[in-house]
Amino acid sequence: MAKHNKKRNVGLIHEQLVRYASEKIVAGEESKAEKVISILDRHFKEGSELYKEFRLFNALVHTRDHSKDIARRIILESKAACKQHNNSKLRSEKSLLIRSINYDLNSRGFYGKRIPEYKIFATVQALLNEWRGGDRLPPDEIVKYETVLEKWITREVKDQTMDRNSAADPLAFKIMAEKFNKKYASCLNSDQACLLEYKLLGNDAGIRHQIEKIKNLAEITLQNFYRSCNNEVLNGKKDLVENKIRSLEIASDDSTVTKALMLSSLIEEMEGGDE
């Protein structure tokens, strides 16, 4: 693989920021974690070129278990999307992000943290650069990188359980789970807490499994609710609620997780009665 600039890899930097924040939360250094959150809020805000690139990067890295035909279509669509990016503005926004990390965090070795998926992160960023007109790689190298990405998208995904994730540090997870439960146990139901713990660990298979469980439970609860519901206003919204539940995708992105959390709250309300 050609020489890669880690500091300008949008996915790698985002992953390092999230991991850094998690480490500081576990260590009880909330102020340092808040600095990371501030950096993410400032630089990855919706509408920025950095945010656009990160969304595309994230979609390519986390898309999985598709056929070769679909993988090739995803790559073609991504190429087209790249051409809509403002390259000059993106470079400027990345420089500002690097400056914020260097000055606000001042953490020696921040960029050197090991990321298990480094190879695919580097491959995706190299392709995004080329698709935007970087013109740094020869055609045969581009084909090679796209082949690697296609294999990644079509890879078979093995299910993982949260408490047996070999990549997790058992002690770190224990401390993090205790902090999480202490802070949120009183305001979340068991399904919501489980979903957020999967999200905290980055366990995509666990997230999808939990969302599917919440969706199925919502469909059953909705039918039971309307069997005894005499409220005309609520009865008039039945079709709308049913469509909302059915349209919920089984995915692991932030937007879908948020919808699943709200749906779980709705289930509690329906189980409490129709008044």
C-alpha atoms as one frame of an Amber mdcrd trajectory, in Angstrom:
protein
   0.000   0.000   0.000   1.221   3.529  -0.852   2.358   5.841   1.948  -0.671
   6.978   3.902  -1.231  10.196   5.880  -2.959   9.050   9.094  -3.731  12.592
  10.201  -5.876  13.204   7.118  -7.804   9.940   7.253 -11.271  11.104   8.328
 -12.394   7.678   9.567  -9.169   6.978  11.431  -9.175  10.355  13.203 -12.841
   9.994  14.186 -12.195   6.487  15.536  -9.176   7.696  17.526 -11.181  10.563
  18.998 -13.996   8.254  20.095 -11.556   5.767  21.638  -9.654   8.540  23.385
 -12.908   9.842  24.904 -13.880   6.331  26.047 -10.484   5.853  27.699 -10.816
   9.140  29.571 -14.340   8.301  30.760 -13.102   4.969  32.097 -10.203   6.773
  33.817 -12.606   9.261  35.385 -11.145  12.179  33.401 -14.471  13.578  32.192
 -13.043  17.012  31.370 -10.712  15.504  28.755 -13.563  13.452  27.291 -15.646
  16.638  27.039 -12.850  18.263  25.007 -13.177  15.448  22.468 -16.949  15.888
  22.311 -16.417  19.594  21.702 -13.991  18.816  18.852 -16.452  16.378  17.272
 -19.318  18.885  17.568 -17.299  21.712  16.022 -15.653  19.872  13.160 -18.117
  17.139  12.216 -21.181  19.360  12.124 -23.819  18.624   9.498 -23.255  20.460
   6.235 -19.474  20.636   6.509 -17.304  18.949   3.884 -15.648  16.934   6.643
 -19.024  15.600   7.752 -19.959  14.696   4.167 -16.723  12.766   3.688 -17.065
  11.033   7.065 -20.615   9.871   6.281 -19.462   8.381   2.990 -16.368   6.852
   4.610 -18.454   5.378   7.441 -20.974   3.895   5.030 -18.249   2.114   3.038
 -16.454   0.762   6.106 -19.589  -0.464   7.870 -21.530  -1.767   4.863 -21.264
  -5.559   4.851 -22.587  -8.929   3.781 -23.815  -7.891   0.306 -23.546  -9.570
  -3.081 -20.774  -8.600  -5.512 -23.268  -6.805  -7.771 -24.525  -4.640  -4.919
 -20.959  -4.006  -3.742 -20.008  -2.748  -7.206 -23.074  -0.490  -7.305 -22.175
   0.926  -3.884 -18.658   1.689  -5.121 -20.015   3.387  -8.275 -22.436   5.507
  -6.246 -19.640   6.452  -3.850 -17.476   7.591  -6.778 -20.294   9.855  -7.947
 -20.841  11.224  -4.426 -17.129  12.070  -4.111 -17.315  14.355  -7.122 -19.762
  16.557  -5.193 -17.215  17.305  -2.463 -15.390  20.641  -2.340 -11.796  19.407
  -2.172 -10.224  22.734  -1.254 -12.688  23.334   1.578 -12.256  19.760   2.795
  -8.475  20.141   3.028  -8.916  23.353   5.007 -11.407  21.731   7.401  -9.045
  18.790   8.001  -6.204  21.193   8.819  -8.410  22.954  11.377  -9.383  19.583
  12.882  -5.715  18.556  13.237  -4.936  21.908  14.842  -7.757  21.460  17.382
  -6.531  17.968  18.287  -2.950  19.154  18.693  -3.794  22.207  20.817  -6.914
  21.109  22.724  -5.860  17.556  23.560  -2.066  17.920  23.498  -1.827  14.137
  23.808   1.521  12.606  22.927   1.041   9.494  20.812  -2.594  10.288  19.906
  -2.067   9.548  16.205  -0.098   6.391  16.930  -2.907   4.452  18.597  -3.403
   1.077  16.944  -6.674   0.576  15.077  -7.369  -3.086  14.109  -9.155  -2.055
  10.899  -6.320   0.237   9.818  -5.799  -1.428   6.429  -9.405  -0.991   5.266
  -9.497   2.541   6.732  -6.407   3.427   4.691  -7.825   1.764   1.573 -11.136
   3.639   1.776  -9.477   7.018   2.362  -7.060   6.463  -0.551 -10.004   5.672
  -2.824 -12.001   8.712  -1.689  -8.993  10.892  -2.474  -8.632   9.355  -5.940
 -12.350   9.489  -6.742 -12.279  13.214  -5.993  -9.536  13.624  -8.589  -6.419
  13.120  -6.481  -4.618  11.522  -9.417  -1.858  10.061  -7.236  -2.337   6.339
  -7.835  -1.759   4.492 -11.127  -4.847   2.791 -12.630  -3.754  -0.705 -11.613
  -3.405   0.405  -7.966  -6.891   1.938  -8.003  -8.325  -1.332  -9.344  -6.453
  -3.241  -6.639  -7.836  -0.971  -3.892 -11.379  -1.205  -5.271 -11.077  -5.009
  -5.307 -10.045  -4.935  -1.625 -13.063  -2.734  -0.834 -15.411  -5.018  -2.778
 -14.180  -8.031  -0.797 -14.662  -6.078   2.420 -18.262  -5.150   1.579 -19.103
  -8.749   0.618 -17.413 -10.319   3.653 -19.382 -12.682   5.850 -20.181 -11.232
   9.259 -19.864 -13.438  12.292 -22.139 -12.638  15.192 -20.508 -11.424  18.391
 -21.764 -11.248  21.942 -21.092  -8.173  23.991 -19.542  -9.899  26.976 -17.255
 -12.136  24.932 -15.845  -9.603  22.520 -12.209 -10.664  22.227 -11.186  -7.138
  21.241 -12.459  -5.670  24.504 -10.384  -5.250  27.615 -12.407  -7.098  30.332
 -11.372  -4.679  33.088 -12.016  -1.600  30.964 -15.398  -2.967  29.941 -16.302
  -3.768  33.560 -15.483  -0.215  34.687 -17.205   1.344  31.692 -20.343  -0.768
  32.178 -20.505   0.150  35.849 -20.219   3.862  35.052 -22.809   3.523  32.302
 -25.316   1.648  34.475 -24.857   4.020  37.393 -25.577   7.036  35.224 -28.393
   5.710  33.048 -30.027   2.749  34.817 -32.731   4.912  36.378 -33.902   6.475
  33.102 -33.575   3.570  30.629 -35.466   0.313  30.322 -33.533  -2.929  29.918
 -33.839  -2.993  26.109 -32.582   0.590  25.802 -29.676  -0.023  28.181 -28.663
  -3.163  26.292 -28.822  -1.364  22.934 -26.667   1.503  24.188 -24.107  -0.879
  25.668 -23.790  -2.601  22.288 -23.378   0.840  20.706 -20.765   1.777  23.288
 -18.720  -1.289  22.356 -19.195  -0.855  18.618 -20.817  -4.310  18.380 -22.778
  -3.887  15.129 -24.188  -7.419  15.177 -25.445  -6.907  18.729 -26.982  -3.542
  17.803 -28.902  -5.037  14.871 -30.067  -7.989  16.972 -31.370  -5.663  19.706
 -33.110  -3.338  17.219 -34.803  -6.325  15.583 -35.985  -7.460  19.036 -37.394
  -3.991  19.822 -39.105  -3.814  16.417 -40.760  -7.234  16.807 -41.877  -6.414
  20.346 -43.327  -3.108  19.136 -45.434  -4.837  16.470 -46.860  -7.284  19.020
 -47.447  -4.576  21.645 -49.167  -2.335  19.085 -51.680  -5.041  18.150 -52.442
  -5.788  21.808 -52.805  -2.073  22.558 -55.374  -1.420  19.830 -57.498  -4.420
  20.742 -58.700  -2.563  23.830 -58.124   1.068  22.783 -61.309   3.207  22.797
 -59.576   6.525  22.186 -60.705   7.873  18.781 -57.650  10.118  18.375 -55.237
   7.240  19.024 -57.230   4.863  16.816 -56.922   7.379  13.979 -53.133   7.215
  14.240 -52.858   3.410  14.144 -51.830   3.171  10.482 -49.240   5.922  10.921
 -47.664   4.169  13.916 -47.684   0.795  12.123 -45.897   2.292   9.119 -43.305
   3.927  11.368 -42.538   0.595  13.009 -42.366  -1.344   9.743 -40.099   1.252
   8.123 -37.479   0.996  10.887 -34.366  -0.506   9.321 -32.234  -3.133  11.035
 -28.992  -1.145  10.990 -26.321   0.101  13.389 -25.998   3.787  12.446 -26.691
   6.537  14.994 -29.987   7.631  13.429 -31.447   4.104  13.504 -30.307   3.539
  17.098 -32.017   6.798  18.122 -35.274   5.719  16.443 -35.090   2.319  18.164
 -34.611   3.994  21.565 -37.693   6.147  20.948 -39.650   3.112  19.787 -38.747
   1.283  22.999 -40.138   4.232  24.980 -43.329   4.037  22.917 -43.648   0.362
  23.787 -43.572   1.271  27.487 -46.286   3.863  26.967 -48.500   1.404  25.094
 -47.993  -1.249  27.752 -49.141   1.308  30.325 -52.555   1.672  28.765 -54.436
   3.823  26.279 -55.157   6.806  28.523
